[in-house]
Amino acid sequence: MAEDEQLLLAAAELAREQAYAPYSKYAVGAAVVSAAGKMYAGCNVENASYGLTMCAERTAIFMAVAAGERIIQGLAVVTDAKEPGMPCGACRQVLHEFAASADIPIVVANTHGERTSVTLAELFPHPFTLH
């Protein structure tokens, strides 16, 4: 996913610039690639009622779903933190719901050039399922 990874990271970085994070000051951008090869990006959107805040990863996934996509093949996340930030538990669970497989690549990066890659299975080995 080298070229795809670069494109996803670029889309995530652009989305991060649109983040609404006045409370935490932790701007996050994410991008997913669908089975159809289309990219969808999202940013975190905070709210004064913190429980209503939406993470960038779920925003990107929900953008894909709203466009009719149901299968995600990769995820990129970009922050400005000292170390790249991994998706939270809620985002991991939602990603599991739409992931093509447990082996989809996830790349997390920061704006300082650091990058880490994992698979969904490594990040979330025991997801909740109704099956």
C-alpha positions in Angstrom: 0.0 0.0 0.0 3.0 2.3 -0.5 1.4 4.6 -3.1 -2.1 4.2 -1.6 -0.6 4.9 1.8 0.8 8.2 0.7 -2.5 9.2 -0.9 -4.4 8.2 2.2 -2.0 10.1 4.5 -2.3 13.2 2.3 -6.1 13.0 2.4 -6.0 12.5 6.2 -3.7 15.5 6.6 -6.0 17.7 4.6 -8.9 16.6 6.7 -7.0 17.3 9.9 -6.8 20.9 8.9 -10.6 21.1 9.0 -10.9 19.6 12.5 -13.0 21.4 15.1 -11.1 20.8 18.3 -11.4 24.0 20.4 -11.5 22.1 23.7 -8.8 19.4 23.4 -6.7 21.2 20.8 -6.1 17.7 19.4 -6.8 17.9 15.7 -7.2 14.6 13.9 -7.7 13.7 10.3 -8.5 10.3 8.9 -9.0 8.8 5.5 -10.3 5.4 4.4 -10.2 3.6 1.1 -13.2 1.5 0.0 -13.3 -1.7 -1.9 -14.2 0.4 -5.0 -10.9 2.2 -4.5 -12.5 5.5 -3.5 -11.1 7.6 -0.6 -13.2 9.2 2.0 -11.8 11.6 4.6 -13.0 13.0 7.9 -11.9 15.1 10.9 -12.7 15.1 14.5 -15.6 17.4 15.6 -15.8 18.3 19.2 -18.7 19.6 21.2 -19.1 21.3 24.5 -21.0 18.3 25.6 -18.0 16.0 25.2 -20.0 12.8 24.7 -21.2 14.2 21.5 -17.8 14.5 20.0 -17.1 12.5 16.9 -13.6 11.1 16.0 -12.0 11.5 12.6 -11.9 7.8 11.9 -15.6 7.3 12.4 -16.4 10.5 10.4 -14.4 9.1 7.5 -16.0 5.6 7.7 -19.5 7.2 8.0 -18.7 9.4 4.9 -18.0 6.2 3.0 -21.1 4.5 4.3 -23.2 7.6 3.4 -21.8 7.3 -0.2 -23.0 3.7 -0.4 -19.7 2.0 0.5 -19.8 -1.0 2.9 -16.2 -2.4 2.7 -13.1 -0.5 3.9 -9.7 -1.7 2.8 -7.4 0.7 4.6 -7.2 3.6 7.1 -4.8 6.4 7.6 -4.8 8.8 10.7 -2.8 12.0 11.1 -2.3 14.1 14.2 0.0 16.8 15.3 0.9 14.9 18.5 4.4 14.0 19.6 3.7 10.4 18.7 1.2 9.2 16.1 -2.2 8.5 17.7 -3.9 5.2 17.4 -7.7 4.9 16.9 -9.8 4.7 20.1 -11.8 1.7 21.0 -15.1 3.0 19.5 -13.3 3.6 16.2 -11.7 0.2 16.2 -15.1 -1.4 16.7 -16.7 0.6 13.9 -13.8 -0.2 11.6 -14.2 -3.9 12.4 -17.8 -3.7 11.3 -16.9 -2.4 7.8 -13.4 -3.9 7.3 -12.8 -6.1 4.3 -10.8 -8.4 6.6 -8.9 -8.3 9.9 -5.7 -7.8 7.8 -6.5 -4.4 6.5 -3.6 -1.9 6.9 -3.8 1.0 9.3 -1.2 3.7 9.1 -1.0 6.3 11.8 1.3 9.3 11.4 2.0 12.7 12.9 2.9 16.0 11.1 6.5 15.6 12.2 7.1 12.7 9.9 6.7 9.7 12.3 4.7 6.8 11.0 3.5 3.4 12.3 1.7 0.7 10.4 -0.4 -2.1 11.9 -3.2 -4.4 10.8 -6.7 -4.2 12.3 -6.1 -7.7 13.8 -3.0 -6.4 15.6 -4.8 -3.2 16.8 -8.0 -4.9 17.8 -7.6 -8.7 18.3 -10.9 -9.3 20.1 -13.7 -7.3 18.5 -17.4 -7.6 19.6 -19.5 -9.4 17.2 -23.1 -10.6 17.1 -22.3 -13.6 14.9 
